[in-house]
Amino acid sequence: MRTKKSNLTFSAVGFVASILIMLYLILNAPQMIQLIIVFGIIALADTYFLVDSIVKMVDELSSASMDKQTELVKVEKGIYSVAKREEASNKKQNEALVNELMQLKEENQRLNAELIEQQKLCTKILIKKSTENNNKMLNSSDRISKLLVQLNGNSSSTSKETMEILEEINKTLDTYYNDSNDNVRRMRAN
């Protein structure tokens, strides 16, 4: 690249020098036509080499630019490929997570339904036990009431029997006392 720059520099200097010499000759020595033509041809040749060097330099720059663009395109394709793979991988992971969430949701709904059924069953059992306990309490209350009535009846019949026994004892004692008094009177009378 350095030789190309030096060629461009020599061509540019040669072109400028030949143009200046040709202009000098035209102004100061117009009779030297052959020399003017030679320097004109040199100027044209330098123009060709200058343009050729400029075109080659532009081609090299555009080639380097194209190489860089090609590299950038390759890098972009690589990045796009990696991004696409990552996107596909993320999509699969997201789908797996969504499926797992759906399964967890279904499992949660199933467990909630089971829990509700168990709560209903527990409530039924509690109601049944409560009803049984209430019935037992009512039955025991009825039995206690009957026993109290029976005890009350037994007490009153026992009280009557006791009164009858006491009356009999009283009669017996009265009879005995009366008989004893009669015996004492008889004994006194005798």
C-alpha positions in Angstrom: 0.0 0.0 0.0 3.0 2.3 0.7 4.3 1.8 -2.9 0.9 2.7 -4.2 0.8 5.9 -2.2 4.3 6.8 -3.5 3.1 6.1 -7.1 0.1 8.3 -6.5 2.4 11.0 -5.1 4.9 10.8 -8.0 2.0 10.8 -10.5 0.5 13.9 -8.9 3.8 15.8 -8.7 4.7 14.8 -12.3 1.3 15.9 -13.5 1.5 19.3 -11.7 5.1 19.8 -12.9 4.4 18.9 -16.5 1.3 21.2 -16.6 3.3 24.1 -15.1 6.2 23.5 -17.5 3.8 23.3 -20.4 2.1 26.6 -19.4 5.5 28.2 -18.9 6.6 27.1 -22.4 3.3 28.3 -23.9 3.6 31.7 -22.4 7.4 32.3 -22.8 8.4 30.1 -25.7 5.4 29.5 -28.0 7.7 28.7 -30.9 8.8 25.5 -29.2 5.8 23.5 -30.2 7.5 20.2 -30.1 8.5 20.7 -26.5 5.0 21.8 -25.6 3.6 18.7 -27.3 6.0 16.4 -25.4 5.1 18.0 -22.0 1.4 17.8 -23.0 1.9 14.1 -23.7 3.7 13.7 -20.4 0.8 15.6 -18.7 -1.7 13.2 -20.3 0.4 10.2 -19.3 0.6 11.5 -15.7 -3.1 12.1 -15.8 -3.7 8.5 -16.8 -1.4 7.2 -14.0 -2.9 9.6 -11.5 -6.4 8.6 -12.4 -5.4 4.9 -12.4 -3.8 5.3 -9.0 -6.8 7.1 -7.6 -9.1 4.4 -9.1 -7.0 1.6 -7.6 -7.0 3.3 -4.3 -10.7 3.8 -4.4 -11.1 0.1 -5.4 -8.9 -1.0 -2.5 -10.8 1.2 -0.1 -14.1 -0.1 -1.4 -12.7 -3.7 -1.3 -11.6 -3.1 2.3 -15.0 -1.6 3.0 -16.7 -4.6 1.3 -14.6 -7.0 3.4 -15.6 -5.2 6.5 -19.2 -5.2 5.5 -18.9 -8.9 4.7 -17.4 -9.5 8.1 -20.1 -7.4 9.7 -22.8 -9.3 7.8 -21.2 -12.6 8.9 -21.1 -11.3 12.5 -24.7 -10.2 12.2 -25.7 -13.6 10.8 -23.9 -15.3 13.7 -25.6 -13.0 16.2 -28.9 -13.6 14.5 -28.3 -17.3 14.5 -27.4 -17.3 18.2 -30.4 -15.0 19.0 -32.7 -17.3 17.0 -31.4 -20.3 18.9 -31.7 -18.5 22.2 -35.2 -17.4 21.2 -36.1 -21.0 20.3 -34.6 -22.3 23.6 -36.4 -19.6 25.6 -39.6 -20.4 23.8 -39.2 -24.1 24.6 -38.4 -23.2 28.2 -41.4 -20.9 28.4 -43.7 -23.6 26.9 -42.3 -26.1 29.5 -42.9 -23.6 32.3 -46.5 -22.8 31.0 -47.2 -26.6 30.8 -45.8 -27.0 34.3 -47.9 -24.1 35.6 -51.0 -25.6 33.9 -50.3 -29.0 35.6 -49.8 -27.3 38.9 -53.0 -25.3 38.4 -54.9 -28.5 37.6 -53.3 -30.3 40.6 -54.2 -27.3 42.8 -57.8 -27.4 41.5 -58.0 -31.1 42.1 -56.6 -30.7 45.6 -59.0 -27.9 46.3 -61.9 -30.0 45.2 -60.7 -32.9 47.4 -60.3 -30.5 50.3 -63.8 -29.2 49.8 -65.1 -32.8 49.6 -63.2 -33.6 52.8 -64.6 -30.5 54.5 -68.1 -31.5 53.4 -67.5 -35.0 54.8 -66.2 -33.6 58.1 -69.1 -31.3 58.3 -71.5 -34.2 57.8 -69.7 -36.2 60.4 -69.8 -33.3 62.8 -73.5 -32.7 62.2 -74.2 -36.5 62.6 -72.2 -36.7 65.8 -73.8 -33.5 67.1 -77.2 -34.9 66.3 -76.3 -38.2 68.0 -75.0 -36.4 71.1 -78.1 -34.2 71.2 -80.3 -37.3 70.9 -78.3 -39.1 73.6 -78.6 -36.0 75.8 -82.3 -35.8 75.2 -82.7 -39.5 75.8 -80.7 -39.3 79.0 -82.6 -36.2 80.0 -85.8 -38.1 79.4 -84.5 -41.1 81.4 -83.4 -38.8 84.2 -86.8 -37.2 84.2 -88.5 -40.6 84.3 -86.1 -41.7 87.0 -86.8 -38.5 89.0 -90.5 -39.0 88.5 -90.1 -42.7 89.5 -87.9 -41.7 92.5 -90.5 -39.1 93.4 -93.2 -41.7 93.1 -91.1 -44.2 95.1 -90.4 -41.5 97.7 -94.1 -40.8 98.0 -95.0 -44.5 98.2 -92.1 -45.0 100.6 -93.4 -42.1 102.6 -96.9 -43.6 102.6 -95.5 -47.0 103.6 -93.5 -45.4 106.3 -96.6 -43.5 107.5 -98.6 -46.8 107.5 -95.8 -48.6 109.4 -95.6 -45.8 111.9 -99.4 -45.8 112.3 -99.2 -49.6 112.9 -96.5 -49.1 115.4 -98.5 -46.4 117.0 -101.5 -48.6 117.2 -99.5 -51.5 118.5 -98.0 -49.3 121.1 -101.4 -47.9 122.0 -102.8 -51.3 122.3 -99.8 -52.4 124.4 -100.0 -49.4 126.5 -103.7 -49.7 126.9 -103.3 -53.4 127.8 -100.5 -52.5 130.2 -102.6 -49.9 131.9 -105.4 -52.4 132.2 -103.0 -54.9 133.7 -101.7 -52.3 136.1 -105.2 -51.4 137.1 -106.1 -54.9 137.5 -103.1 -55.5 139.6 -103.9 -52.5 141.7 -107.4 -53.6 141.9 -106.3 -57.0 143.0 
